[in-house]
């Protein structure tokens, strides 16, 4: 099985970004959602984006954002990918992909096999499905450290590329990869010492565990 690509999401400091690069992660995620403890300002995004350029792919995470917010983030950070983590429809995903000329990833909250089946409606609209844990009503849409029954997406053979998120840590990512065959794994709270505070040692451990799964 090929080694999965690794994304470290919720990066907000140069130290965390450098740790992800040292650990050979493929993607650094920057959160543009004011309610998140990982939210970055345009100024922070510009600094991180410039530091990341040519060294790691830059993913911007948005939650039902308007085009002005997305445009500002794309310009500031030089984003390579848009990740939609809200209730964006296939039509909205396709519109943003066309508007910005960037790949679009759509997070799909999973609690049942029916949720997995819904991913098919994004075929032709998004470039990748990110299967994540469904969070409680009123909670943040991600970064909560929650996982779901990974067997629901084991060796998914749908119409899109896909990745696995939700509660992944250095301790469980190897099992998750072995069970699902995920071609991409994404972590945020799993490499933190506190909400929004990345731990460089945990980033290194996570990436090493994912590569040796």
C-alpha positions in Angstrom: 0.0 0.0 0.0 1.4 3.4 -0.9 2.4 5.7 1.9 -0.5 8.1 2.6 -0.1 11.8 2.2 -0.1 13.7 5.5 -1.9 17.0 6.4 -1.3 18.9 9.6 -4.3 21.2 10.0 -4.8 24.2 12.2 -1.2 25.5 11.9 -1.0 29.1 13.2 2.7 29.6 14.1 6.0 29.4 12.3 7.3 26.8 14.7 4.4 24.5 13.9 4.8 25.0 10.2 8.5 24.3 10.3 7.7 21.1 12.4 5.3 19.9 9.7 7.8 20.6 7.0 10.6 18.8 8.8 8.4 15.8 9.4 7.7 15.7 5.6 3.9 16.4 5.7 2.5 17.1 2.3 -0.1 19.7 3.4 -0.3 22.5 6.0 -3.8 23.6 6.9 -4.6 27.2 7.8 -8.1 27.8 9.4 -10.1 30.8 8.4 -13.0 30.5 10.8 -13.3 33.1 13.6 -14.9 30.7 16.1 -12.0 28.2 16.0 -9.0 28.4 18.4 -6.9 27.8 15.3 -8.2 30.8 13.4 -5.5 32.8 11.6 -5.7 36.5 10.6 -4.8 37.7 7.1 -1.5 39.0 8.5 -0.7 35.6 10.1 -1.7 33.8 6.9 0.5 36.0 4.8 3.6 35.2 7.0 2.8 31.5 7.1 2.0 31.3 3.4 5.2 33.0 2.4 7.3 30.7 4.6 5.5 27.6 3.2 5.8 28.5 -0.5 7.5 25.8 -2.5 8.0 23.7 0.7 4.6 22.4 1.6 1.1 22.7 0.0 -1.1 25.3 1.6 -4.7 24.4 2.4 -7.2 27.0 3.5 -10.1 25.7 5.7 -13.4 27.6 5.4 -16.8 27.1 7.0 -19.7 28.4 4.8 -17.5 31.5 4.0 -18.4 34.2 1.6 -16.3 34.8 -1.5 -14.7 37.9 -0.1 -13.4 36.0 2.9 -12.0 33.3 0.7 -10.5 35.7 -1.8 -8.7 37.6 1.0 -7.3 34.3 2.4 -6.2 33.1 -1.1 -4.4 36.3 -1.7 -2.8 36.5 1.7 -1.6 32.9 2.0 -1.1 32.0 -1.6 -3.4 29.0 -1.0 -3.0 25.8 -3.1 -6.3 24.1 -2.0 -9.7 25.2 -0.6 -11.1 23.0 2.1 -14.9 23.4 2.7 -15.9 22.3 6.2 -19.4 23.7 6.4 -22.7 22.8 4.7 -21.5 23.9 1.2 -23.5 22.2 -1.5 -22.0 20.5 -4.6 -23.1 23.6 -6.5 -21.2 25.9 -4.1 -18.1 23.7 -4.3 -18.1 23.7 -8.1 -18.7 27.5 -8.1 -15.7 28.1 -5.8 -13.5 25.7 -7.8 -14.3 27.6 -10.9 -14.0 31.1 -9.3 -10.6 30.5 -7.8 -9.1 27.9 -10.1 -8.0 25.8 -7.1 -8.8 22.2 -6.1 -11.6 21.9 -3.6 -11.7 19.4 -0.8 -15.1 18.9 0.9 -15.3 17.6 4.5 -18.0 15.1 5.0 -19.1 14.4 8.6 -19.7 10.7 9.1 -21.8 8.9 11.7 -23.5 6.2 9.5 -23.1 4.5 6.2 -25.8 6.9 4.8 -23.4 9.8 5.4 -20.7 8.0 3.4 -23.2 7.5 0.5 -23.8 11.3 0.4 -20.2 11.8 -0.8 -21.2 10.7 -4.3 -23.2 13.9 -4.9 -19.9 15.8 -4.9 -18.5 13.9 -7.9 -17.6 16.5 -10.5 -17.9 19.3 -8.0 -15.1 18.7 -5.6 -11.7 17.1 -6.0 -11.4 15.2 -2.8 -13.7 14.0 0.0 -12.4 14.3 3.6 -14.3 11.9 5.8 -14.4 13.4 9.3 -16.3 12.7 12.5 -19.7 14.3 12.9 -19.6 16.7 15.8 -22.5 17.4 18.2 -25.0 20.1 17.2 -23.7 23.5 18.1 -20.1 22.3 18.4 -17.2 23.4 16.1 -17.4 21.4 12.8 -13.9 19.9 13.3 -10.8 19.8 15.5 -12.7 18.3 18.4 -10.6 15.1 18.7 -13.6 13.0 17.8 -13.4 9.9 15.6 -15.9 7.7 13.9 -16.3 4.0 12.9 -13.5 3.8 10.3 -14.8 0.6 8.9 -17.6 2.7 7.3 -15.0 4.1 4.8 -12.6 1.1 4.7 -11.1 1.0 1.2 -13.7 3.4 -0.1 -13.9 3.2 -3.9 -16.1 6.2 -4.7 -15.9 8.6 -7.6 -13.5 11.0 -5.8 -10.1 11.0 -4.2 -10.5 10.8 -0.4 -8.8 11.3 2.9 -9.4 10.4 6.6 -9.7 12.9 9.5 -11.2 12.9 13.0 -9.4 12.1 16.2 -6.2 10.8 14.5 -3.1 10.7 16.7 0.3 9.1 16.5 -1.0 6.2 18.6 -4.0 5.3 16.3 -3.1 6.5 12.8 -1.3 3.3 11.9 -4.4 1.2 12.8 -6.6 3.7 10.9 -4.5 3.4 7.7 -4.3 -0.4 8.0 -8.0 -0.6 8.4 -9.1 1.9 5.7 -6.3 2.1 3.2 -6.7 5.9 3.4 -4.5 7.7 0.8 -4.4 10.8 2.9 -4.6 11.4 6.7 -5.4 14.7 8.4 -4.9 15.7 12.0 -5.3 18.8 14.0 -6.2 18.4 17.7 -4.3 15.1 17.6 -1.0 16.9 17.5 -1.8 19.6 20.1 -1.0 20.1 23.8 -4.1 22.3 24.2 -6.8 23.6 21.8 -5.0 25.5 19.0 -1.5 24.9 20.5 0.5 22.6 18.3 3.1 20.3 19.8 6.2 19.9 17.5 7.0 16.6 19.0 3.5 15.2 18.4 3.7 16.5 14.8 7.0 14.6 14.3 5.6 11.4 15.9 2.3 11.5 13.9 4.1 11.8 10.6 6.5 9.1 11.5 3.7 6.8 12.5 1.7 7.5 9.3 4.7 6.8 7.1 5.5 3.5 8.8 1.9 2.2 9.0 
